[in-house]
């Protein structure tokens, strides 16, 4: 099912804390995930995991920092890095058991060398979704080629995100470095 322009049919958990702008981002990420899973012809269960990862990855993106830190007391993460791990904790508390989906949501901001296709697809969709304002042409090109060269596009996205972090002076988390070393 494709999401409409108003984002009114997003199936977010009752505990989600997202702004209207964030709902738009979630809708665009989910649309990419659904498109790619269809183009790749993956099975129904995995396609559902891709869709759910898109829907839930930013479910706590706009939650207050104390709420996030109560769920994930990881001191080395800045507040904006906590929403993925916090959402995974909440999903587990709600009974979610799909480990690959939980890891995709948990690590979508920093990456994980242990990911299968769900995590890799989410990492790409979160970066390539068309609502982001930078490098639109390059990102649109990559998004169109995911089904043709999933691993190659993933490697390029990891490289682009790493280059951006270095250029901007952002922290390089061990998970990100390990992911880069695994795909280069």
Protein Blocks (a to p, Z undefined) as FASTA:
>chain_A
ZZdfkopmcccdfkbccdfklmmmmmmmmmmmmmmmmmnopafklmmmmmmmmmmmmmmm
mgcfklmmmmmmcfkbcfklmmmmmmmmmmmmnopabfklmmmmmmmmnopfkbcfklmm
mmmmmmmpmkbmghklmmmmmmmmmmmmmmlmmmmmmmmmmmmmmmnopacdfklmmmmm
mmZZ
